[in-house]
Amino acid sequence: MFGLEALDLARIQFAFTISFHIVFPAITIGLASYLAVLEGLWLKTSNTLYRDLYHFWSKIFAVNFGMGVVSGLVMAYQFGTNWSAFSDFAGAVTGPLLTYEVLTAFFLEAGFLGVMLFGWNRVGPGLHFFSTVMVAIGTLISTFWILASNSWMHTPQGYEIIDGRVIPVDWFAVVFNPSFPYRLAHMATAAFLATAFFVGASAAWHLLRGRDNPAIRKMLSMALWMALLVAPIQAFIGDLHGLNTLKYQPAKIAAIEGHWENVGDEPTPLILFGWPDMEREETRFKVEIPALGSLILTHSLDKQVPALKDFPPEDRANSTIVFWTFRIMVAMGLMMILTGLWGTWLRRGERLYTCRPFLHLAVWMGPSGIIAILAGWYTTEIGRQPWIIHGLMRTADASSGHSAAQLGFTLALFVVVYFVLFGAGIGYMLRLVRKGPKIDEGKETSEGGPGQPRTPARPLSAAEEGLEDGETDTLPERS
């Protein structure tokens, strides 16, 4: 297929499916915590504005959660279908970690999700808030186990190889491997930022169309406070993550920097832009700043950063790709910081909600968090190549051995199904966003249930109402 080998197609298929999947858990993590904050503020202040925002975003959460579950199932099956050699070699480590995620996080979310989405008028305020908090905690626990498994593949420890298979001997060392704390913090913070800019963009979109009300203003205000506080923290975490990667995966850092060789004892420059050429073993058209690479990556001016030519060609990641995915991620992060700072400056004189250039920027920044997450994952996963488990197993040895024709057919099928299925789901979610929150929504109407006109049976049921003008919302106000 297009001259690609079976291994290339297997990698592309996995990258395609995980690119779709990661969008939904990221927004789910952020929205779950956002909903917990909204309900907590409503209980504390009795301000119905927070209740109305909770009702509105819970519908979008339900759609997003449903799509995340469906796309996640595909990821689990692919380990057995396309990467069976990897599963056979490392399944004793990765299998239990994913099982722990199901036993702790998924069961916790599933146990309280129904109460959160459909129990608004059926349980007391305290129990409902507790359910929302449990769902939020469940999303973070899920992140914990998934990142533990992924991080172990980057910095494996706590194992022995017996009879050609990885056997865990110290689960604490397996879970809390050297890169895990940085990856966990980086991903969780990225999810919060992605959600904040999604919420802020929806508010700015409504303001630009003349829909100015307290709920819309509160959405934008909360989103920008999150950006102002968390985006700089994310930059700090990213710096720590980079130092950790330099220690344990120096070849990845060399590929990210497009840095081919050191000159004498000179400090390493920072290449801002350029085109790493893997065949010519140089970065063409480069624009660099002397010594800044050493300062950023080693926090000194007398240490050098490892260069790509320090490693055999077969052990080098594709610098052409990761060089640019990393810079896209950093650019999005810098734009987030600048957006938060500009928003803070506009709060003076209450210009935040009326400055149209800023509102246009906020709309355009809506997908910035997702773009940064995807670029970051491409950087870390492509940068790990040619290893699927760093230093232990090469990606070429991990596949199931399917033919290129088989993988090409399934890849094409995935592309069609994913764009139809998840394209419709994303379109529906954006339609809900365009509808916007209702002020003082929640009349005393039925939520469904035994003996009622409608019995919710799935998470998406929570988002089926409120799309057409004049419809009655079925999320009632508490008594």
N, C-alpha and C positions, 0 to 999 in steps of 0.2 A: 504494500500500500504506500504509494508515493515514495518508493525507495527506502522505506523505513523497515528496520528489522523487528522481529517479534518483541525483543526486549524494549525497544524504543516505544512500540505501541502499548505495551503493558504499562510502562511508566507514564505515558501520555494519558491513558485511560484512568489510572489512579489519580493523576494530577487533576484531571477534569472533574472527576466525581468528588474529590475532596475539596476542590475550589468551590463547588456548589454547596457542599455540606457545611463548610466552616462558617459561611455567612450566617446561617441560621442559629447555630449555637452561640456565636458571638453576640448577636442581638438578643437572644434568649437570656444569656447571662446578665447583660446590662438591663434589659427591661424588667426582669424578675426583681432585681435589687431596686430599680426605680419604682416599681409598684409597691414594694415594701415600704419605701420611704414615703410615698404618697399616702398610703393608708395610715402609716404611723403619724404623719402630720395632721391628717384629718381627725384621728382619734384624739390627738393632743389639743388641737385648736378648734375643732368643730366647724372649721371653714369648709363649706360644701364645695368650694372650688377644687380642693384636693380630691374629694370624692368623685367629682365629675371627671377629672383627669384620670383617676384610677379606672373608672368604667371605660373610658375611651381607649386607653392603652392596653387594658386587659384583653380587648378584642384582637388587637394587633398581635399581642403576645400569643394568643391562642393559635392564630394562623401560623405564626412563625414557629411555635413549638411543634405543631403538627408536621410541618415541612422538615424540621430538623430531625424528628424521629424517623421519618420515611427515608431521608437521604442518609442517615446514619446506619440504617440496616444494610445498605449497599456496601458501605465501607467495611463492615465486619465480614461479609461474605467474600469480598475480594481477597482477603488474606488467604482463604482456602482455595479460591479458584485460580487466581493469577500468581500467587506468591506462596505456593505450598511448600517449597523447599525452605523458605524463611520460617514458615509456621512449624515445620518439622524440626528445624535447628533451634529456634528460640521460643517455641510455644510454651515451654515450661516457665518462662518469665512473663511474656506478653499476655498469654492466655489468662492466668490468674489475675493480673492487673486489670484487664478488661472485665473479668468476672466481678472483682471487687467494686468496679464502677457500677455495674448493674445492681449488685446486692445492696449497695449503700445509696448511691445517688439516684439511680433510676427508680428504685422502689420508693425512696423518700419522695421524689417528685410525683410519682404516680399516685401515691397514697394521699397526698394533700392537694393535688391539682384539681380534682373534682370539687372539693370544698371551696377552693380559691375561686374557681370560675363560675360555679353554679350554686354556691351556698350562701350568697350574700344575704338572703332573707330567711335562711333556714337554720343558721347557727348564730350564736352570739358574736358581738363585735370582737371580743378577745380571741375566740377560737378562730374566727375568720382571719384576723391579723396574724395569728400564729401559723395558720396554714400558708399564708402568703410568704412569711419569713422562711418557713420550711422549704417551700419551693425554691426560693432564692438561694438558700444554703445548699439545696440539692444540686443546683446548677454549678455552684462553686466546687462542691465535692466531685462532681463529674469532671470538671476541669482538672482537679487535682490528680485523679487517676489516669486520665488520658495523657496529661503532660508528664506524669511519672514514667509511663510506658515509652513515650516518644523520647524523653530526655535520656532514658537508659540506652536507647539505640545510638545516641550521640556520645554519651560518656558512660559506657558500661562498667559496672563494678558489682561486687557481691556475688560472683558466679564461679563455677568451675566447668570445664568442658570434659564430659565423660561420654565415651563411646560416640563421639562426633556430635553431641548435643549439649546445649547450654543448660546447666543445672544450677538453680539458685541455692546458695549456701548461707546468705545473709540478707534477709528481706529488707531490713532497715537500710542496708547499703544499696540494695537494688533500687528502692523507692527514692531515697534521698541521695541520689547520685550527684556528682559535682555540678552539673548544669541545671538540675531540676529547680532549685529555688528561684533562679533568675528567669527561667522559661515560664514558670508558673506566675510569677509577679508580672512579667512582661505581657503575657497573654491575657490575664484577668484585667489588667489596666487597659489594654487595648480594647477589650470588649466594652468596658465602661465608656471609653472615649468614643468608640464607634456608635454606641447607643446615644450618647449625648449629642453628637453631631446629627444623627438621624432625627432625634426629637427637635433639636434646634432648627434644622432645615425645614421641617414640617411647619413649625411656628412661623418662621420667616416667610414661607410660601403663603400662608394665610394672611399675614400682615401686608404683604405686597399686593394682595387682592382686596384690601380694604376691610378684612375681617379682624377688627381690633377689639378684643375683649379681654377680661382679666385672665381667663384660662389660657388663651394663646400667649399673653405676655408672661405668664408664669412659666409656661413651657420653655420659652426662649431664655428667660432669666436663669432658670435652674440649669439648663444645658450649658450656658456660658460660664456660670460659676464652676461647673464641673470641668470645662475646658481650661479655665484659668488655673485651677488648683491641680488638676491631674496631669495635664499635658507636660508641664515641666518635670513632674515626678517620673513620668514615663521616659523622658529623655535621660534622667539620672539612672533609672533602672537599665535602660539600653546601654549606657556607658559601662555599668557593672557587668552586664551580659557580654559585652564586647571583650572586656578584660578576661572573663572566664573562657570565652571562646579562643582567645589568643593563647591561653595556657594549654587547653586540651585539644583544640583543633586549629593549629596555626596555619595549615594549608588552606582552610576555609577563609581565614582572615586575609591571606595573601591574594586569594581569588577575588574576594570582595573589594579589595583595594586596587586590583589590577596592577599589583606591584611585582615586577619580574626579577629584579636583582638589586642588591645593595652595592653601593660604591664606597670602597674603603671603609673608613670608620664614620662616614657622614651619616647624620640622622636621616630617617626616612621621610621623604616628602609626602604630602597628601595630594593625590590626584583628584581634582574636582570633577573633571569631565575627560572623556577619552573613549577609545574603542579598543578594548583588549582583543588582540589577535592571537588565537590559540596556536595557529600554524606558524606564524612568524615569531612567536614568543616575545611579543612586545605590545605595549599599549600605544596605539597610534593617535595622533592629533590630541595629545594630552595637554591639559591645563593643570599645572600643579603649584602648590605652595611649599617652599622648602621647609623641611624639619617639622611641619605641622602633623604629619602622619605619626611620627614618634611621640609628639606631645599628646595627641589624642589617644593613641592606642597603648602607650606605655607610661604616660604621665611623666615623661622625662625627655630631655633633649640629648641624652648620651646613649640611648638604647635604640637598636634597630628593630624593625618589624621583619619577621621572616618573609622571604621572597619566594615566588613560585618556582624559580629555578633551583631552589634548595630541595625540591621534591621531585621524584621521578615523574615523567609525563603521564604515566598510567595512574598516578595518585593525585592528579590535579583535577579540581572541579572546573566546570565551564565558567571561566571568568567573564566571558562576554555577557552571560545572562545575569549572574549574581552581582556583577559590578553595577548594573543598571537597576535591578530590583531593589537593591539596598538603598540606592540614591532616591528612588521613588518613595520608599518608606520614610527616609529621613526628611525629604521635601514635604511630605504630608504632615509629619510631626511638627516641623517648623511652622507650617501654615496654621496648624491647630493652635500653637502657642501664640502666634501673631493675632489670630482671630479672637482668642480669649483676652489678650491685652487691649485690642481695639474695642471690644465690647465693654470692657471695664472703663475705658476712657469715655465712651459714649454714654455711660450711665450718668455722667455729670450733665445736668440740665435736662435729664430724661429724654435724650436723643436716641437711646438704644432702639426704641420701637418705631422710629420715624425716619431714620437715616437709610434711605433707599440703597445707596451703594453698599452699605454694610449688610443689609438684608439680602441683597443679591449674592454677596459673598457667602453668607450663611447658607443659602440654598445650594450654591455650588459646592460648598464644603460638606453637604449631606453625606455623600458616599465616601468621603475622605478616609474615614475610619476603616471601612471595609477594604478600600484600596490598599491602605497601609498594612492591614492584616494579611491580605493575599501576597503583597510584595514581600513582607517579612517571612511568611512561610515558604515562598519560593526561594528566598535567600538561604534560609537555614537548611531546607531539604535538598535543594540542588547543590548547595555548598558542601553538603556531607558526602556527595559522590566522590569516588566510585563505591563508597561503602553504604550498605543498608544498615549494618551495625558497625560502627566505627572501629576499625582495626581488627574486626572479627570475621565479618562476612561481606563479600562484595555483592553489589546489586545484581551483577550478571549471574551469580551463582544462586540467587534467591528465587528466580521465577519458576513457573510450573512447566515450562517447556512447550507451551501451546504454539501453534503455527502463526505466522504473520496474517494469514487469511482469516483464521478464527478470531484473532484479536482485533483485526481491522473491522470485521463485521460487528462484533460486540461494541466496539468503540463508536461506530456509526449509529448503532441502535441506542446507545446511551445518550449520544448527542441529541437525537431526535426526541426521545422520551423525556429527557431532562428539560429541554427547552419548552416542550409542550406542557408538561406537568408543572414544573416549578415556575415557568414563565407565567402560567395562569395563576398560580398561587401568589407570586410576587405582585402581579397586576391587581389581584384582589386586595392584597394588603395595602398597596398604594391607593386603591380606591377608598379604602377605609380612612387612610390618612387624609385624603382630599376632602372627605366629609367633615372632618374636624370634630372636636369635642362639643358636646351640648352643654349649655349652661343650665343648671338646676334640672339636669336630666334625672330620670328615675322616678316615675309615677308608681303608684301602688298597683302593679300589674303582676301577672303570674310569671314565674320563671320556668314553669313546667314542672314535671315530677308526677308522681302517682296521682291519677285522677285529674290531672291538669291537661290543657290542650296540647302541650308539647313537653316531651321528656328528653332533655339533652343526653346524648349518648357518646359524645366524643369531644375532644378539645375544640375542634373547629365549630361546634355548635354555638360556642360562646361568641362567635363573630358573625352570625348569620343575620343579625338584625341591624337596623339603623343605616341601611344603605340608601334608601329612597326617602325623599322629602315627605314629611307627614307621617312616617312610621313611628310607632310607639316603641320606645326602648324597653327592653325586658329586664333591665338591671335596676331593681327598685331601691328606693331610699330606705335606710334602716329605720326601724321604729325604736 
